[in-house]
Amino acid sequence: MNKQKKLSVLVLVALLPVGAPVVHADTPSAPCSGPSALLGLLDRPTVGDSSCVVPQGMTVVEAGASAGSLYGGPGGQIDTLPNLELRFGLPGNSELVWLPPNFQYQSVNVGPGGPAATLRGFGPTVLGIKHSLGYTEHWQWTAEALATLPSGDSLFGSHGLGGALNAIVSYGNGPLGVSLMVGVTSQTEPTAAGGQRFQSFNPDLVVTWATSARLQFYGEVYGQSHSGYHQGWGTDADGGLQYLISPDFEADLEEGVRIQGDLGGFSNYTGVGLGLMF
């Protein structure tokens, strides 16, 4: 873990712009302002978080539901909701992040004619801080720290306290947007799975393309060096679209797929969601 902590510090230092202008709360970077700002501001539907922070005094609510196939289970199903995230704009180009517990349902067909085995329960609560470090005409640098509380139930919760440090750098030029998030985490398995602690290095790449001021398409590839205790690399991909119904209201559609390993527990899934700023 000490090596991973050192790595995260080096990543953050490497991403700091030399001589970049100081960001002020009333002068957000281009992707974070204007009539289409909500498309760049939202964390969902991607796994990677946005480099933008919520403007001071504003609140962003993000929510959604997904349904998919359970990896490794014959005819298995995995559903999650409400995927809720609440973000509050703070002074100093920062925001407070709160992710309440998600409800998860899993069902596996044990065999022909047999009853399906089902699992259901709530995941952990996550709290965090995101801070915009600086920006230029096309680039933006952001740091994020998250804490996973010992919470949730024994099947899907967190046995102990977990943490994550993320560095996010984004590039935007016209309709094209690219964002890279790299982070390190220390977390524990659910109590029913043994509650063991494991550490991971987590890269995430997102590419967006805005076809209009209201419509944006995206694609994402992300992974973890350890997707669980004594588990190796897990890699997934997803893609979809976001539609801006109004400057403060967004709806999205996504499709995700497993590439390798067992990250997220699914083979594929379909999700829908929304984002609201007020």
C-alpha positions in Angstrom: 0.0 0.0 0.0 2.9 2.4 0.7 4.0 2.0 -2.9 0.5 2.7 -4.2 0.3 5.8 -2.0 3.6 7.1 -3.4 2.3 6.3 -6.9 -0.9 8.4 -6.4 1.1 11.3 -5.1 3.4 11.2 -8.1 0.5 11.0 -10.5 -1.1 14.1 -8.9 2.1 16.0 -9.1 2.7 15.0 -12.7 -0.8 16.3 -13.6 -0.3 19.7 -12.0 0.0 22.3 -14.8 3.1 24.4 -14.7 2.0 28.0 -14.5 -1.7 27.2 -15.1 -4.1 30.0 -14.2 -5.9 29.8 -10.8 -9.5 28.7 -11.2 -12.1 31.0 -9.6 -15.6 29.9 -8.7 -17.1 32.5 -11.1 -14.9 31.5 -14.0 -15.2 27.8 -14.6 -13.4 26.2 -17.6 -15.2 25.9 -20.9 -16.5 22.3 -20.5 -18.0 23.3 -17.1 -19.9 26.4 -18.3 -22.4 27.5 -20.9 -25.8 26.1 -22.0 -24.4 22.5 -22.3 -22.5 22.6 -19.0 -24.5 19.8 -17.4 -23.3 17.3 -20.0 -19.7 17.9 -18.9 -20.5 18.3 -15.2 -22.2 15.0 -14.6 -20.3 12.0 -13.2 -22.8 9.5 -14.6 -23.3 7.5 -16.7 -19.5 6.8 -16.8 -17.6 5.0 -14.1 -15.0 7.7 -14.3 -15.8 11.0 -12.6 -16.0 14.4 -14.4 -13.1 16.8 -14.0 -15.7 19.6 -13.4 -16.9 20.5 -9.9 -20.4 21.7 -9.0 -20.6 25.5 -8.9 -20.7 27.0 -5.4 -24.2 27.0 -3.9 -25.6 24.6 -6.5 -26.6 20.9 -6.0 -26.5 18.1 -8.6 -28.6 14.9 -8.2 -27.7 11.9 -10.3 -29.7 8.6 -10.3 -30.3 5.5 -12.5 -31.0 1.8 -12.7 -29.3 -1.0 -14.5 -30.3 -4.6 -15.4 -27.8 -7.2 -16.7 -26.5 -10.7 -16.9 -24.5 -12.1 -14.0 -21.0 -13.3 -14.9 -20.3 -16.9 -14.1 -23.9 -17.7 -13.2 -26.0 -19.7 -15.7 -29.0 -17.6 -16.6 -28.0 -15.2 -13.8 -29.4 -11.7 -13.5 -28.0 -8.7 -11.7 -29.9 -5.4 -11.1 -28.9 -2.3 -9.2 -30.7 0.9 -8.3 -31.0 3.9 -7.6 -27.3 4.5 -8.3 -27.8 7.8 -6.5 -25.1 10.5 -6.2 -25.6 13.8 -4.5 -23.0 16.6 -5.1 -22.9 20.0 -3.4 -20.9 23.0 -4.6 -18.5 24.4 -2.1 -16.3 27.5 -2.0 -12.8 27.2 -3.4 -13.7 25.2 -6.5 -14.6 22.2 -4.5 -17.6 19.9 -4.0 -18.9 17.5 -1.4 -19.9 14.1 -2.8 -22.4 11.7 -1.1 -23.2 8.3 -2.6 -26.0 6.6 -0.5 -26.3 2.8 -0.5 -27.4 1.0 -3.7 -29.9 -1.8 -3.7 -28.6 -4.9 -5.6 -30.5 -8.0 -6.6 -28.9 -11.2 -8.0 -30.6 -14.3 -9.3 -29.0 -17.5 -10.5 -30.7 -20.5 -12.0 -29.3 -23.5 -10.2 -30.5 -26.1 -12.7 -33.3 -27.2 -15.0 -36.5 -27.4 -13.0 -34.9 -26.1 -9.8 -35.7 -22.8 -8.0 -33.6 -19.8 -8.7 -31.2 -18.8 -5.9 -31.6 -15.1 -5.1 -29.5 -12.6 -3.2 -30.5 -9.0 -2.4 -29.1 -6.3 -0.2 -27.6 -2.8 0.1 -24.1 -1.6 -0.6 -22.0 0.8 1.4 -22.2 4.6 1.8 -19.4 6.7 0.2 -18.4 10.3 1.1 -15.8 12.4 -0.7 -14.3 15.7 -1.8 -13.5 16.8 -5.3 -11.3 19.9 -6.0 -10.4 21.6 -9.3 -6.7 22.3 -9.4 -6.5 24.4 -12.5 -7.2 24.7 -16.2 -6.0 26.1 -19.5 -7.9 26.7 -22.7 -8.3 23.0 -23.4 -7.1 21.2 -20.3 -8.4 20.7 -16.8 -6.8 19.0 -13.7 -8.8 17.8 -10.7 -8.1 15.7 -7.6 -10.6 13.6 -5.7 -10.6 11.7 -2.3 -13.4 9.3 -1.4 -14.1 7.3 1.8 -16.1 4.1 1.9 -17.8 3.8 5.3 -18.1 0.4 7.1 -21.7 0.1 6.1 -24.3 -1.8 4.0 -25.3 -5.4 4.7 -23.2 -8.5 5.0 -23.7 -9.5 1.4 -22.9 -6.3 -0.5 -21.6 -3.8 2.0 -18.1 -2.9 3.2 -16.7 -4.7 6.2 -14.2 -2.0 7.0 -13.3 1.6 6.1 -12.1 2.0 2.5 -10.5 4.9 0.6 -9.7 6.1 -2.9 -7.5 8.8 -4.3 -8.1 9.9 -7.9 -6.4 12.2 -10.3 -8.5 13.4 -13.3 -7.2 15.2 -16.4 -9.5 16.2 -19.2 -9.1 17.7 -22.7 -11.8 19.4 -24.7 -11.7 20.9 -28.2 -15.0 21.6 -30.0 -17.2 18.5 -30.0 -14.4 16.2 -28.8 -13.7 15.5 -25.2 -11.2 13.0 -23.6 -10.8 12.3 -19.9 -8.3 10.1 -18.0 -8.8 9.2 -14.4 -6.2 7.2 -12.5 -6.6 6.2 -8.9 -5.6 3.9 -6.1 -8.0 2.3 -3.6 -7.9 0.3 -0.4 -11.2 -1.5 0.4 -12.6 -4.5 2.0 -14.8 -7.4 0.9 -18.3 -7.7 2.3 -18.5 -9.5 5.6 -20.1 -12.6 4.2 -17.2 -12.9 1.7 -14.7 -12.8 4.6 -14.1 -9.0 4.9 -10.5 -9.2 3.6 -8.8 -5.9 2.6 -7.2 -5.5 -0.8 -5.6 -2.6 -2.8 -6.0 -1.7 -6.4 -4.7 0.6 -9.2 -7.6 1.9 -11.3 -7.2 3.5 -14.8 -10.2 4.9 -16.7 -10.4 6.5 -20.1 -13.5 8.3 -21.5 -14.0 9.8 -24.9 -17.1 12.0 -25.7 -18.4 13.4 -28.9 -21.2 16.1 -28.9 -23.3 16.0 -32.1 -25.2 19.1 -30.9 -25.7 21.3 -27.9 -28.1 18.8 -26.5 -26.8 15.3 -27.5 -23.5 13.7 -26.6 -22.2 10.2 -27.2 -19.5 8.5 -25.1 -17.3 5.4 -24.9 -15.3 4.2 -21.8 -12.8 1.6 -20.9 -11.8 1.1 -17.3 -10.1 -1.5 -15.1 -8.8 -2.5 -11.6 -5.5 -4.3 -11.0 -7.4 -6.3 -8.3 -11.1 -6.7 -8.7 -11.3 -8.5 -5.3 -9.3 -10.2 -2.6 -6.8 -12.6 -4.4 -8.3 -11.6 -7.7 -6.4 -10.2 -10.6 -7.1 -7.6 -13.3 -10.7 -6.9 -14.2 -11.6 -4.7 -17.3 -15.0 -3.5 -18.5 -16.2 -1.1 -21.2 -19.4 0.9 -21.7 -20.9 3.4 -24.0 -24.1 5.3 -24.6 -25.6 8.7 -25.0 -26.7 11.7 -22.9 -29.5 14.1 -23.9 -30.0 17.5 -22.4 -33.8 18.0 -22.0 -33.1 21.4 -20.5 -30.0 23.2 -19.3 -30.6 21.7 -15.8 -32.1 18.3 -16.7 -30.3 15.4 -18.5 -31.3 11.8 -19.4 -29.0 9.0 -20.5 -28.8 5.5 -21.8 -25.9 3.1 -21.5 -24.7 -0.4 -22.4 -21.9 -2.0 -20.5 -19.9 -5.2 -21.2 -17.3 -7.3 -19.4 -13.9 -7.6 -21.2 -11.9 -9.8 -18.8 -11.8 -10.7 -15.1 -14.7 -10.2 -12.7 -15.1 -6.5 -12.2 -18.7 -5.5 -11.3 -20.0 -9.1 -11.3 -21.7 -8.7 -14.7 -21.3 -10.1 -18.3 -23.3 -7.2 -19.7 -25.9 -4.7 -18.6 -28.3 -1.9 -19.8 -28.8 1.2 -17.8 -30.9 4.4 -17.8 -30.6 7.5 -15.7 -30.9 11.2 -15.2 -29.1 14.2 -13.9 -30.6 17.3 -12.3 -28.9 20.6 -11.2 -30.6 23.2 -9.0 
